[in-house]
Amino acid sequence: MISFGQECAHTLICSRALKRGSLVKEQKDWSKDEMLEGRVARTLRALEKNEFQTSFIPDGAGAKDLVLQSVRPGMRVGVGGSRTVRDLGLPEALQAKGAVLLDHWDESLTCVVDKGMPWGTKGASPFDVRKAQLTCDVFLASVNAVTEKGELVSRDGIGNRVGATTFGPSKVFLLVGVQKIVEDLHAAFRRLREVAGPLRARSLNLDLPCVKGGVCVDCDRPERLCRATLILHKRPLLSDITVILIGQSIGY
């Protein structure tokens, strides 16, 4: 089934939020984790039971190639607010392949929204790009946690990522590093509060309590990022979603 220990034999970086508010990177050789192969297998089986298509890819390069094989020149590809997708180098690779990129994070990438209107040169705004992602041919994103019961958990500040994940695009790929596998929804929410949220806020240099203390305190700050939470218990009825589990730690 999955020869995880044989395929994934390199040292990986796992981002964690620790007590006392210190965010650090912990080196971990996943190939020597005797429990992880079983967790990956259980998670994939549960996702398939919940009607998601799945793939396990041992490294980021393989995951990137899998996505590129599914994209043809001229296809409109939406990129959600995902560190994982960008760490894989997918926006640049998709642009080189001739895809029409809908990426609200990067104004340097030409992005046709409607009737040949390039973003950044003829007035298309990041808001327009987010709206266009909802009806694109392929949408790329990640999630903040995936449970061993096959549930996918995401938390957004604006909602375009969770919206497009649920309905609209013809095809959705969710690229997920193995460090995001958790036991259940309780652990998923803990990961949101102690890992994903603080790391994302810190990456934006926001002056938020979670950046200073390393854990979400359910603040009322106007720049708060944690505003919309999505749990996919099963595949939404009209959506085509493939979850690509990557055998390394990547993203928040």
C-alpha positions as CSV (number, residue, x, y, z in Angstrom):
1,M,0.0,0.0,0.0
2,I,2.3,2.8,1.2
3,S,6.0,2.2,1.7
4,F,6.4,5.5,3.5
5,G,9.5,4.5,5.4
6,Q,11.3,3.5,2.2
7,E,10.2,6.4,0.1
8,C,10.7,9.3,2.6
9,A,14.2,9.1,4.0
10,H,15.2,12.7,4.5
11,T,15.2,15.1,7.3
12,L,12.3,17.4,7.4
13,I,11.4,20.7,9.2
14,C,8.2,20.8,11.3
15,S,7.1,24.2,12.5
16,R,5.6,24.2,16.0
17,A,4.4,26.7,18.5
18,L,5.7,25.9,21.9
19,K,4.7,27.1,25.4
20,R,6.0,30.5,26.6
21,G,5.2,31.8,23.1
22,S,8.4,30.7,21.3
23,L,7.9,29.6,17.7
24,V,10.7,27.3,16.6
25,K,11.5,24.8,13.8
26,E,12.0,21.3,15.0
27,Q,14.1,18.9,12.9
28,K,12.5,15.5,12.5
29,D,13.4,12.5,10.4
30,W,9.9,11.3,9.5
31,S,11.3,8.1,7.9
32,K,12.3,6.9,11.4
33,D,8.9,7.7,12.9
34,E,7.5,4.2,13.2
35,M,4.0,5.5,14.0
36,L,3.7,7.9,11.0
37,E,3.4,5.3,8.3
38,G,0.3,3.9,10.0
39,R,-1.1,7.4,10.5
40,V,-0.7,8.3,6.8
41,A,-2.4,5.0,5.8
42,R,-5.3,5.6,8.2
43,T,-5.7,9.1,7.0
44,L,-5.7,8.2,3.3
45,R,-8.3,5.5,3.9
46,A,-10.5,7.8,5.9
47,L,-10.3,10.5,3.2
48,E,-11.3,8.0,0.6
49,K,-14.2,6.8,2.7
50,N,-15.3,10.5,2.9
51,E,-15.3,10.6,-0.9
52,F,-12.1,12.6,-1.5
53,Q,-9.6,11.5,-4.1
54,T,-6.2,11.0,-2.6
55,S,-2.5,10.7,-3.5
56,F,0.5,10.2,-1.3
57,I,3.7,11.7,-2.7
58,P,6.9,11.4,-0.8
59,D,8.3,14.8,-1.6
60,G,7.3,18.3,-2.7
61,A,8.9,17.9,-6.2
62,G,6.6,14.9,-6.9
63,A,3.6,16.8,-5.7
64,K,4.4,19.7,-7.9
65,D,4.8,17.5,-10.9
66,L,1.4,15.8,-10.2
67,V,-0.4,19.2,-10.3
68,L,1.4,20.4,-13.4
69,Q,0.3,17.2,-15.2
70,S,-3.3,18.2,-14.7
71,V,-2.9,21.8,-16.0
72,R,-3.0,22.7,-19.7
73,P,-1.9,26.1,-21.2
74,G,-4.7,28.6,-21.0
75,M,-6.4,27.1,-18.0
76,R,-7.4,29.5,-15.3
77,V,-5.6,28.4,-12.1
78,G,-6.6,29.9,-8.8
79,V,-4.0,30.0,-6.0
80,G,-5.5,30.3,-2.5
81,G,-3.8,31.9,0.4
82,S,-1.4,29.0,0.9
83,R,2.2,29.0,2.0
84,T,2.5,25.3,0.9
85,V,1.6,26.0,-2.7
86,R,4.1,28.8,-2.9
87,D,6.9,26.9,-1.2
88,L,6.4,24.2,-3.8
89,G,7.1,26.8,-6.5
90,L,3.8,26.2,-8.3
91,P,2.9,29.7,-9.2
92,E,6.1,30.2,-11.2
93,A,5.9,26.8,-12.8
94,L,2.2,27.3,-13.8
95,Q,3.0,30.6,-15.4
96,A,5.9,29.0,-17.3
97,K,3.5,26.4,-18.6
98,G,1.1,29.0,-19.9
99,A,-1.6,28.9,-17.3
100,V,-3.7,31.9,-16.5
101,L,-2.7,32.5,-12.9
102,L,-5.2,33.9,-10.4
103,D,-2.9,34.8,-7.5
104,H,-3.9,37.6,-5.2
105,W,-0.5,37.5,-3.3
106,D,1.8,38.3,-6.2
107,E,1.1,41.4,-8.4
108,S,4.2,40.6,-10.5
109,L,2.4,37.7,-12.1
110,T,0.2,38.6,-15.0
111,C,-3.3,37.5,-14.1
112,V,-6.2,37.7,-16.6
113,V,-9.5,38.1,-14.7
114,D,-12.1,39.0,-17.3
115,K,-11.8,39.8,-21.0
116,G,-8.0,40.1,-21.1
117,M,-7.7,42.4,-18.1
118,P,-4.2,41.9,-16.6
119,W,-4.0,42.4,-12.8
120,G,-1.7,45.3,-12.0
121,T,-1.8,47.0,-15.4
122,K,-5.4,47.6,-16.2
123,G,-7.1,47.9,-12.9
124,A,-7.9,44.3,-11.7
125,S,-7.7,44.3,-7.9
126,P,-6.8,41.5,-5.4
127,F,-10.5,41.5,-4.6
128,D,-11.3,40.8,-8.3
129,V,-8.8,38.0,-8.4
130,R,-10.3,36.4,-5.3
131,K,-13.7,36.5,-6.9
132,A,-12.3,34.9,-10.1
133,Q,-10.8,32.1,-8.1
134,L,-14.3,30.9,-7.2
135,T,-15.0,29.9,-10.8
136,C,-11.5,28.9,-12.1
137,D,-10.6,25.6,-13.8
138,V,-8.2,24.5,-11.1
139,F,-7.9,25.8,-7.6
140,L,-4.8,25.1,-5.5
141,A,-4.7,25.4,-1.7
142,S,-3.9,23.6,1.5
143,V,-5.6,23.1,4.8
144,N,-4.5,23.8,8.3
145,A,-5.1,20.3,9.6
146,V,-6.3,16.9,8.4
147,T,-7.6,14.3,10.9
148,E,-7.1,10.6,10.9
149,K,-10.9,10.4,10.5
150,G,-10.5,12.1,7.1
151,E,-11.8,15.5,8.1
152,L,-10.2,18.7,6.5
153,V,-10.0,21.8,8.6
154,S,-9.2,25.3,7.4
155,R,-9.3,28.8,8.9
156,D,-9.4,32.0,6.9
157,G,-9.3,35.8,7.4
158,I,-11.2,36.7,4.2
159,G,-12.9,33.4,3.2
160,N,-11.9,33.1,-0.5
161,R,-9.9,30.0,0.2
162,V,-12.5,28.2,2.1
163,G,-15.2,29.4,-0.3
164,A,-13.4,28.1,-3.4
165,T,-12.4,24.8,-1.6
166,T,-16.1,24.1,-1.1
167,F,-17.8,25.1,-4.3
168,G,-17.1,26.7,-7.7
169,P,-13.8,25.6,-9.3
170,S,-13.9,22.6,-11.7
171,K,-11.1,20.9,-9.9
172,V,-9.5,21.4,-6.4
173,F,-6.1,20.2,-5.3
174,L,-5.3,20.4,-1.6
175,L,-1.6,19.9,-0.9
176,V,-0.9,18.9,2.7
177,G,2.3,18.2,4.5
178,V,2.3,15.2,6.8
179,Q,3.0,17.5,9.9
180,K,-0.7,18.6,9.6
181,I,-2.1,15.1,10.3
182,V,-3.8,15.1,13.7
183,E,-5.8,12.6,15.6
184,D,-9.2,14.3,15.7
185,L,-11.0,17.6,15.5
186,H,-10.0,18.6,19.0
187,A,-6.4,18.3,18.0
188,A,-7.1,20.1,14.7
189,F,-8.4,23.1,16.6
190,R,-5.5,23.0,18.9
191,R,-3.2,23.1,15.9
192,L,-5.0,26.1,14.5
193,R,-4.6,28.0,17.7
194,E,-1.0,27.0,18.6
195,V,0.7,26.5,15.3
196,A,-1.0,27.6,12.0
197,G,-2.5,30.9,13.3
198,P,0.5,32.3,15.1
199,L,2.9,31.3,12.3
200,R,0.7,33.0,9.7
201,A,0.3,36.1,11.8
202,R,4.1,36.2,12.4
203,S,4.8,35.9,8.7
204,L,2.8,39.1,8.1
205,N,4.6,40.9,10.9
206,L,1.2,41.6,12.6
207,D,1.1,43.1,16.1
208,L,-1.2,40.4,17.5
209,P,-1.3,38.6,20.8
210,C,-0.7,35.2,19.1
211,V,2.6,36.5,17.7
212,K,3.8,37.7,21.1
213,G,2.5,34.7,23.1
214,G,2.6,31.9,20.6
215,V,-1.0,30.9,21.0
216,C,-4.4,32.3,19.9
217,V,-6.3,34.1,22.7
218,D,-9.4,34.7,20.6
219,C,-8.6,38.4,20.3
220,D,-10.8,41.2,19.1
221,R,-8.2,43.1,17.1
222,P,-9.3,44.5,13.8
223,E,-6.4,42.8,12.0
224,R,-7.3,39.4,13.4
225,L,-6.8,36.6,10.8
226,C,-8.9,33.9,12.4
227,R,-12.4,34.7,11.1
228,A,-13.9,31.8,9.1
229,T,-13.4,28.1,9.9
230,L,-14.3,25.3,7.5
231,I,-14.6,21.6,8.3
232,L,-15.0,19.3,5.4
233,H,-16.5,16.1,7.0
234,K,-17.1,14.7,3.5
235,R,-16.6,15.8,-0.1
236,P,-19.2,18.5,-1.0
237,L,-21.7,17.0,-3.4
238,L,-20.7,19.0,-6.5
239,S,-17.0,19.4,-5.9
240,D,-14.1,17.5,-7.4
241,I,-11.4,17.4,-4.7
242,T,-8.0,15.6,-4.6
243,V,-6.0,15.7,-1.4
244,I,-2.3,15.2,-2.0
245,L,-0.5,14.2,1.2
246,I,3.2,15.1,0.9
247,G,5.7,13.1,2.9
248,Q,7.5,16.1,4.3
249,S,6.8,19.0,6.5
250,I,5.7,22.0,4.4
251,G,3.6,25.1,5.0
252,Y,2.1,26.3,8.3
